[in-house]
Amino acid sequence: MSQTNMRKHNMSQPKMQIMPPHDATPTGFPIMITKT
């Protein structure tokens, strides 16, 4: 997933926007999907 797609996905997912910035890294992205 490119950073652009990740940002668009984050913008459409308010739950992810409240996540800590370090969780928005490519490595943490799959973990965020699992959490939500």
Protein Blocks (a to p, Z undefined) as FASTA:
>chain_A
ZZklmmmmmmmmmklmmpcfklmpmklmmmmmmmZZ
